[in-house]
Amino acid sequence: MRLNWSEIKLLLLLSLPLVAGQLAQTGMGVVDTMMAGSVSKLDLAGVALGSAVWLPTFLFMSGVLLALTPSIAQSVGKNDRSAVKLNLMQGIWLSIILTGLTLAILLSSSYWMTFFKLEAAVYRIAVDYIMALSWGVLPALLFQVVRFFHEAHGLTKMTMYLSFLGFILNIPLNALFVYGYGPIPAMGGVGCGFATSVVYLGMAVVGWWLYWLHPQYQLYHQKARLWRLPEWKRLSQLLGVGVPIGWAILFEVGLFTFIAFLATPLGTDALAAHQVAISFTALIFMLPLSLAMALTIRVGQLKGAGEDRKLLVSIQSALWIAIGLGAGIAFLTWLFAEKIVALYTQDTSVVTLAITLFWMAALYQISDAIQVTCAGALRGIGDTASVMWVTLVSYWGIGLPVGYYLCYGAWSSDSGVWLGITGFWLSFVIGLSIAAIGLGWRVYTQFFRISRSVLAG
């Protein structure tokens, strides 16, 4: 692969606002974890379990809506305004439909979570946290629609501004609901859920207000019927692209969060350490994820414009960035693990275990950066089914059973535990490495094997 510095610069300029925006959004979860941990270890564990329900559910629904990005980007590349408007309006309807499905999952969690071995106090905090988050489902999904619309036009700074707004609002609102003030009682970790719901409402209102005021979008307002009935053919097309994206995201994120339930027999310390490691690794994952999102936008627009040679150069450049980025993150995670963990908790047993998990996380950073970048390239052309199947096999077909054995394997028959929670994190290294190989091969076959003449031209 050859370096193309102009394309690297373009991708970085496109992705940097996305990085800032993604870090700000994920930073809300980090603030939740820190504030819950400052209250008690039980609140931290409760938020961990509540997040294990909320996060994969919300990200699956967001992944379905992510079909809007390549669809709108390709329409922008073709200068097809009517298709852009159609996709946006159907995205609104799709978010409403997905809200009903999300609420069904969240509101039923109080029932099916009883099948896991949970401390009574942790269970109550987790359920109440989920119920508090349910108030913000519709605003959160409507925000995702307008966010993906902005990003498909290359206006990634919009996401950055909106996400920073949410992050800034989240801190005082968290403090208000977690610690209480005046007539508002102290809710502990549960208060983080109410704060998040209020924040998403504010982000949705401002995001759509910016859509209506931005001069670049004025042509879309003409003849735009916001309240017309859903066009089921277009909705089915979006679902055909978006559902595999949602499943692919769920397979990866769900593996990390589902481990919280499988690890409940290990005790509160393991759950708390797992939540600390998840909170930080989710934050730093926003760096390669933002690069992948920028690549999806770039590939979609270039595909729509018929610029095949530029498309290949863009993918090559993104992979170079991903490798360097993954190596840098791995080194810094290993070097500063102890100092980062200390920001979350001072509990000695939790700190010791969390540091080990950080070292495990450092091992998979390069693989993670490569696999998410390849997935971004494939989503840009609508090839989402392959991403879904590769992630399913890598994470759940291989990673999960290997992780379960490494955690509870027969090598310590007296205690019934082998490597404990560390075993699950070692399986992440295996699963993500297999995903990087599989998606890398798919990118090669879809773009480069049949296009060498294009690159040589």
C-alpha positions as CSV (number, residue, x, y, z in Angstrom):
1,M,0.0,0.0,0.0
2,R,1.3,3.4,-0.9
3,L,1.0,6.6,1.2
4,N,-1.0,9.4,-0.3
5,W,-0.5,12.3,2.0
6,S,-3.3,14.5,0.5
7,E,-5.9,11.8,1.0
8,I,-4.6,11.1,4.5
9,K,-4.9,14.8,5.3
10,L,-8.4,14.9,3.9
11,L,-9.5,11.9,6.0
12,L,-8.0,13.3,9.1
13,L,-9.8,16.7,8.5
14,L,-13.1,14.8,8.0
15,S,-12.6,12.5,11.0
16,L,-11.2,14.9,13.6
17,P,-14.6,16.6,14.3
18,L,-16.1,13.1,14.5
19,V,-13.4,12.1,17.0
20,A,-14.2,15.1,19.1
21,G,-17.9,14.4,18.9
22,Q,-17.6,10.7,19.6
23,L,-15.3,11.3,22.5
24,A,-17.8,13.8,23.9
25,Q,-20.7,11.4,23.6
26,T,-18.8,8.5,25.0
27,G,-17.5,10.8,27.7
28,M,-21.0,11.0,29.1
29,G,-20.8,7.3,29.9
30,V,-17.4,7.8,31.5
31,V,-18.8,10.6,33.7
32,D,-21.6,8.2,34.6
33,T,-19.2,5.5,35.6
34,M,-17.0,7.9,37.6
35,M,-19.9,9.5,39.5
36,A,-21.5,6.2,40.2
37,G,-18.1,4.8,41.5
38,S,-17.8,7.8,43.8
39,V,-21.0,6.9,45.5
40,S,-20.4,3.2,46.1
41,K,-19.1,0.0,44.6
42,L,-22.7,-1.2,44.4
43,D,-23.8,1.8,42.4
44,L,-20.8,1.2,40.0
45,A,-21.8,-2.5,39.6
46,G,-25.5,-1.5,39.1
47,V,-24.6,1.0,36.4
48,A,-22.4,-1.6,34.8
49,L,-25.3,-4.1,34.5
50,G,-27.7,-1.4,33.4
51,S,-25.3,-0.3,30.7
52,A,-25.0,-3.9,29.6
53,V,-28.7,-3.7,28.7
54,W,-28.9,-0.1,27.4
55,L,-25.7,0.2,25.4
56,P,-26.1,-2.8,23.0
57,T,-29.8,-2.1,22.6
58,F,-29.2,1.5,21.7
59,L,-26.2,0.8,19.5
60,F,-28.2,-1.8,17.6
61,M,-30.9,0.7,16.9
62,S,-28.4,3.4,16.0
63,G,-26.7,0.9,13.7
64,V,-29.9,0.4,11.8
65,L,-30.3,4.1,11.4
66,L,-26.6,4.3,10.3
67,A,-27.9,3.1,6.9
68,L,-28.8,6.7,6.3
69,T,-25.1,7.8,6.1
70,P,-24.1,5.8,3.0
71,S,-27.5,6.2,1.4
72,I,-27.6,10.0,1.8
73,A,-23.8,10.3,1.0
74,Q,-24.3,8.5,-2.3
75,S,-27.3,10.7,-3.1
76,V,-25.2,13.8,-2.3
77,G,-22.5,12.5,-4.6
78,K,-25.1,12.2,-7.4
79,N,-26.6,15.6,-6.5
80,D,-30.0,13.9,-6.2
81,R,-31.9,16.2,-3.8
82,S,-35.2,14.3,-3.9
83,A,-33.4,11.1,-2.8
84,V,-31.7,12.9,0.1
85,K,-35.1,14.3,1.3
86,L,-36.7,10.9,0.9
87,N,-34.0,9.2,3.0
88,L,-34.3,11.8,5.7
89,M,-38.1,11.6,6.1
90,Q,-38.0,7.8,6.2
91,G,-35.3,8.0,8.8
92,I,-37.6,9.9,11.0
93,W,-40.3,7.2,10.7
94,L,-37.7,4.5,11.2
95,S,-36.6,6.1,14.5
96,I,-40.2,6.1,15.7
97,I,-40.6,2.4,14.9
98,L,-37.3,1.5,16.6
99,T,-38.3,3.5,19.7
100,G,-41.1,1.0,20.3
101,L,-38.8,-1.9,19.9
102,T,-36.2,-0.4,22.2
103,L,-38.7,0.4,25.0
104,A,-40.0,-3.2,24.8
105,I,-36.5,-4.5,25.5
106,L,-35.7,-2.0,28.2
107,L,-39.0,-2.3,30.1
108,S,-38.9,-6.1,30.1
109,S,-35.4,-6.2,31.6
110,S,-36.6,-6.2,35.2
111,Y,-38.1,-9.6,34.4
112,W,-35.4,-11.4,32.5
113,M,-32.5,-10.0,34.6
114,T,-33.8,-12.1,37.6
115,F,-32.4,-15.2,35.9
116,F,-28.8,-14.0,36.7
117,K,-27.1,-14.3,40.1
118,L,-27.3,-10.7,41.2
119,E,-27.1,-9.0,44.6
120,A,-30.5,-7.5,45.5
121,A,-29.1,-4.0,45.8
122,V,-27.2,-4.2,42.5
123,Y,-30.3,-5.5,40.7
124,R,-32.5,-2.6,42.0
125,I,-30.0,0.0,40.9
126,A,-29.6,-1.6,37.5
127,V,-33.3,-1.8,36.9
128,D,-34.0,1.7,38.1
129,Y,-31.1,3.0,35.9
130,I,-32.6,1.4,32.8
131,M,-36.1,2.8,33.6
132,A,-34.6,6.3,33.9
133,L,-32.8,5.9,30.5
134,S,-36.1,4.7,28.8
135,W,-37.4,8.3,28.9
136,G,-34.7,9.4,26.5
137,V,-35.0,6.7,23.9
138,L,-37.1,8.7,21.3
139,P,-35.0,11.9,21.6
140,A,-31.8,9.8,21.3
141,L,-32.9,8.1,18.1
142,L,-34.2,11.3,16.5
143,F,-30.8,12.9,17.3
144,Q,-29.1,10.0,15.5
145,V,-31.2,10.6,12.4
146,V,-30.2,14.3,12.1
147,R,-26.6,13.5,13.1
148,F,-26.2,11.0,10.3
149,F,-27.8,13.5,7.9
150,H,-25.2,16.1,8.8
151,E,-22.3,13.6,8.5
152,A,-23.4,12.3,5.1
153,H,-23.0,15.9,3.8
154,G,-19.4,16.0,5.2
155,L,-20.5,18.5,7.9
156,T,-18.9,16.5,10.7
157,K,-18.3,19.6,12.8
158,M,-22.1,19.5,13.5
159,T,-21.7,16.3,15.3
160,M,-18.8,17.7,17.3
161,Y,-20.8,20.8,18.4
162,L,-23.8,18.8,19.3
163,S,-21.8,16.2,21.2
164,F,-19.9,18.8,23.2
165,L,-23.2,20.4,24.1
166,G,-24.4,17.0,25.5
167,F,-21.1,16.4,27.3
168,I,-21.2,19.8,29.0
169,L,-24.8,19.5,30.0
170,N,-24.3,16.0,31.3
171,I,-21.8,16.9,34.0
172,P,-24.0,19.3,36.1
173,L,-27.1,17.2,35.4
174,N,-25.3,14.1,36.6
175,A,-24.3,16.0,39.8
176,L,-27.8,17.2,40.3
177,F,-29.5,13.8,40.0
178,V,-26.7,11.7,41.5
179,Y,-26.0,13.8,44.6
180,G,-29.3,15.7,44.8
181,Y,-30.0,19.3,45.4
182,G,-33.0,21.2,46.9
183,P,-36.2,19.3,46.1
184,I,-34.4,16.7,44.0
185,P,-33.2,13.7,46.1
186,A,-29.9,12.0,45.8
187,M,-30.4,9.0,43.4
188,G,-26.9,7.6,43.2
189,G,-26.2,5.7,40.0
190,V,-29.8,5.8,39.0
191,G,-29.5,9.6,38.6
192,C,-27.1,9.1,35.7
193,G,-30.0,7.6,33.7
194,F,-32.2,10.6,34.2
195,A,-29.4,13.0,33.3
196,T,-28.7,11.1,30.1
197,S,-32.3,11.3,29.0
198,V,-32.5,15.0,29.5
199,V,-29.2,15.5,27.6
200,Y,-30.5,13.5,24.6
201,L,-33.6,15.6,24.5
202,G,-31.5,18.8,24.4
203,M,-29.2,17.4,21.7
204,A,-32.2,16.3,19.5
205,V,-33.9,19.8,19.7
206,V,-30.7,21.6,18.9
207,G,-29.7,19.2,16.1
208,W,-33.0,19.6,14.3
209,W,-32.9,23.3,14.8
210,L,-29.5,23.5,13.1
211,Y,-30.9,21.4,10.2
212,W,-33.7,23.9,9.7
213,L,-31.4,27.0,9.8
214,H,-28.4,25.8,7.9
215,P,-28.2,27.5,4.5
216,Q,-26.9,24.3,2.7
217,Y,-30.1,22.5,3.5
218,Q,-32.6,25.2,2.4
219,L,-33.2,23.4,-1.0
220,Y,-34.3,20.3,0.9
221,H,-37.0,22.2,2.8
222,Q,-38.8,23.0,-0.5
223,K,-41.7,20.6,-1.0
224,A,-40.5,18.5,2.0
225,R,-43.6,16.9,3.6
226,L,-42.4,16.0,7.1
227,W,-45.5,14.2,8.2
228,R,-46.4,12.1,5.1
229,L,-47.0,8.4,5.7
230,P,-44.0,6.0,5.6
231,E,-42.9,4.8,2.2
232,W,-42.5,1.1,3.0
233,K,-40.4,0.3,0.0
234,R,-37.7,2.8,1.0
235,L,-38.0,1.8,4.6
236,S,-37.4,-1.8,3.6
237,Q,-34.3,-0.8,1.6
238,L,-32.9,1.1,4.6
239,L,-33.6,-1.9,6.8
240,G,-31.9,-4.1,4.3
241,V,-28.7,-2.1,4.7
242,G,-29.2,-1.0,8.4
243,V,-30.2,-4.2,10.1
244,P,-26.9,-6.0,9.2
245,I,-25.0,-2.9,10.5
246,G,-27.0,-3.1,13.7
247,W,-26.3,-6.8,14.2
248,A,-22.6,-6.3,13.4
249,I,-22.4,-3.5,16.1
250,L,-24.4,-5.7,18.5
251,F,-22.1,-8.7,18.0
252,E,-19.1,-6.6,18.9
253,V,-20.4,-4.3,21.6
254,G,-22.8,-6.9,22.9
255,L,-19.9,-9.3,23.5
256,F,-18.2,-6.8,25.7
257,T,-21.4,-5.9,27.6
258,F,-22.9,-9.4,27.8
259,I,-19.7,-10.5,29.7
260,A,-21.0,-8.4,32.6
261,F,-23.9,-11.0,33.0
262,L,-21.6,-14.0,32.5
263,A,-19.2,-12.6,35.1
264,T,-21.8,-12.1,37.8
265,P,-20.7,-15.2,39.7
266,L,-17.2,-13.7,40.0
267,G,-18.5,-11.0,42.4
268,T,-18.8,-7.2,42.6
269,D,-15.0,-6.6,42.3
270,A,-14.9,-8.3,38.9
271,L,-18.0,-6.4,37.7
272,A,-16.7,-3.1,38.8
273,A,-13.2,-3.7,37.2
274,H,-14.9,-4.8,34.0
275,Q,-17.0,-1.6,33.9
276,V,-13.9,0.6,34.5
277,A,-12.1,-1.1,31.6
278,I,-15.2,-1.1,29.4
279,S,-15.7,2.6,30.1
280,F,-12.2,3.6,29.1
281,T,-11.8,1.3,26.1
282,A,-15.2,2.4,24.7
283,L,-13.8,6.0,25.0
284,I,-10.6,5.3,23.1
285,F,-12.4,3.1,20.5
286,M,-14.0,6.4,19.3
287,L,-10.7,7.2,17.6
288,P,-10.6,4.4,15.1
289,L,-14.4,4.4,14.9
290,S,-14.4,8.1,13.9
291,L,-11.9,7.2,11.2
292,A,-14.2,4.4,10.0
293,M,-17.2,6.8,9.9
294,A,-15.2,9.3,7.9
295,L,-14.2,6.6,5.5
296,T,-17.9,5.5,5.1
297,I,-18.8,9.0,4.1
298,R,-15.8,9.4,1.8
299,V,-16.4,6.0,0.1
300,G,-20.2,6.7,-0.3
301,Q,-19.6,10.1,-1.9
302,L,-16.8,8.8,-4.2
303,K,-18.9,5.8,-5.2
304,G,-21.9,8.0,-6.0
305,A,-19.6,10.3,-8.1
306,G,-18.0,7.3,-9.9
307,E,-14.5,8.2,-8.7
308,D,-13.2,4.6,-8.4
309,R,-9.5,5.4,-8.3
310,K,-9.9,8.0,-5.6
311,L,-12.0,5.5,-3.7
312,L,-9.2,2.9,-3.6
313,V,-6.6,5.5,-2.6
314,S,-8.9,6.6,0.3
315,I,-9.2,3.1,1.6
316,Q,-5.5,2.5,1.5
317,S,-4.8,5.8,3.3
318,A,-7.4,5.0,6.0
319,L,-5.7,1.6,6.7
320,W,-2.3,3.3,7.1
321,I,-3.9,5.7,9.6
322,A,-5.6,2.8,11.4
323,I,-2.4,0.8,11.9
324,G,-0.5,3.8,13.3
325,L,-3.5,4.8,15.5
326,G,-3.9,1.3,16.9
327,A,-0.2,1.1,17.8
328,G,-0.2,4.4,19.5
329,I,-3.3,3.6,21.6
330,A,-1.9,0.3,22.6
331,F,1.4,1.8,23.9
332,L,-0.3,4.6,25.8
333,T,-2.9,2.2,27.3
334,W,-0.2,-0.1,28.6
335,L,2.0,2.8,29.9
336,F,-0.7,4.8,31.8
337,A,-3.0,2.0,32.9
338,E,-2.5,2.5,36.6
339,K,-3.0,6.3,36.5
340,I,-6.2,6.0,34.4
341,V,-7.8,3.4,36.7
342,A,-7.1,5.6,39.7
343,L,-9.4,8.2,38.1
344,Y,-12.4,5.8,38.4
345,T,-11.9,4.2,41.8
346,Q,-9.6,3.9,44.8
347,D,-10.8,0.4,45.8
348,T,-7.6,-1.6,45.9
349,S,-9.0,-4.9,44.7
350,V,-10.9,-3.3,41.8
351,V,-7.8,-1.2,40.8
352,T,-5.5,-4.3,40.7
353,L,-7.9,-6.3,38.5
354,A,-8.8,-3.3,36.3
355,I,-5.1,-2.7,35.5
356,T,-4.7,-6.2,34.2
357,L,-7.7,-5.8,32.0
358,F,-6.2,-2.6,30.6
359,W,-3.1,-4.6,29.6
360,M,-5.3,-7.1,27.9
361,A,-7.0,-4.2,26.0
362,A,-3.7,-2.9,24.8
363,L,-3.1,-6.2,23.0
364,Y,-6.0,-5.9,20.6
365,Q,-5.8,-2.2,19.6
366,I,-4.2,-2.7,16.2
367,S,-6.6,-5.5,15.3
368,D,-9.6,-3.4,16.5
369,A,-8.5,-0.4,14.5
370,I,-8.1,-2.5,11.3
371,Q,-11.4,-4.3,11.6
372,V,-13.5,-1.2,12.2
373,T,-11.8,0.7,9.3
374,C,-12.5,-2.2,7.0
375,A,-16.1,-2.3,8.1
376,G,-16.4,1.4,7.4
377,A,-15.1,0.9,3.9
378,L,-17.6,-1.9,3.2
379,R,-20.5,0.1,4.7
380,G,-19.7,2.9,2.3
381,I,-20.8,0.7,-0.6
382,G,-23.7,-0.9,1.3
383,D,-21.9,-4.2,1.8
384,T,-23.2,-4.6,5.3
385,A,-24.1,-8.3,5.3
386,S,-20.5,-9.5,5.1
387,V,-19.6,-7.3,8.1
388,M,-22.4,-8.9,10.0
389,W,-21.4,-12.5,9.3
390,V,-17.7,-11.9,10.0
391,T,-18.4,-10.3,13.3
392,L,-20.9,-13.0,14.3
393,V,-18.4,-15.8,13.7
394,S,-15.4,-13.9,15.2
395,Y,-17.0,-12.6,18.4
396,W,-19.8,-15.1,19.2
397,G,-18.8,-18.2,17.4
398,I,-15.2,-18.1,18.5
399,G,-14.5,-15.3,21.0
400,L,-17.4,-16.0,23.5
401,P,-16.9,-19.7,24.0
402,V,-13.2,-19.3,24.2
403,G,-13.6,-16.6,26.7
404,Y,-16.0,-18.6,28.8
405,Y,-13.5,-21.5,28.9
406,L,-10.6,-19.2,29.8
407,C,-12.7,-17.8,32.6
408,Y,-14.3,-20.9,34.1
409,G,-12.1,-23.6,32.6
410,A,-11.4,-26.9,34.3
411,W,-7.8,-26.1,35.2
412,S,-9.0,-24.8,38.6
413,S,-11.6,-27.4,39.5
414,D,-11.6,-26.5,43.2
415,S,-12.8,-23.0,42.7
416,G,-14.6,-23.4,39.4
417,V,-12.6,-20.5,38.0
418,W,-9.5,-20.4,35.9
419,L,-8.5,-17.0,34.7
420,G,-11.7,-15.2,35.8
421,I,-12.7,-12.0,34.1
422,T,-9.2,-11.7,32.6
423,G,-10.0,-14.8,30.5
424,F,-12.9,-13.0,28.8
425,W,-10.6,-10.1,28.0
426,L,-8.0,-12.3,26.5
427,S,-10.7,-13.8,24.3
428,F,-11.4,-10.2,23.0
429,V,-7.9,-10.2,21.6
430,I,-8.6,-13.5,19.7
431,G,-12.0,-12.4,18.4
432,L,-10.9,-9.0,17.2
433,S,-7.8,-10.4,15.5
434,I,-10.0,-12.9,13.6
435,A,-12.4,-10.2,12.6
436,A,-9.5,-8.0,11.3
437,I,-8.4,-10.9,9.1
438,G,-11.9,-11.7,7.8
439,L,-12.9,-8.1,7.1
440,G,-9.5,-7.3,5.6
441,W,-9.9,-10.1,3.1
442,R,-13.4,-8.9,2.2
443,V,-12.1,-5.4,1.5
444,Y,-9.4,-6.9,-0.7
445,T,-11.9,-8.9,-2.7
446,Q,-14.5,-6.1,-3.0
447,F,-12.1,-3.3,-3.9
448,F,-8.6,-4.3,-4.8
449,R,-8.4,-7.7,-6.4
450,I,-10.7,-6.7,-9.2
451,S,-9.3,-3.1,-9.4
452,R,-5.6,-3.3,-9.9
453,S,-5.9,-1.8,-13.3
454,V,-7.7,1.2,-11.8
455,L,-4.8,1.9,-9.3
456,A,-2.3,1.5,-12.1
457,G,-4.1,3.9,-14.3
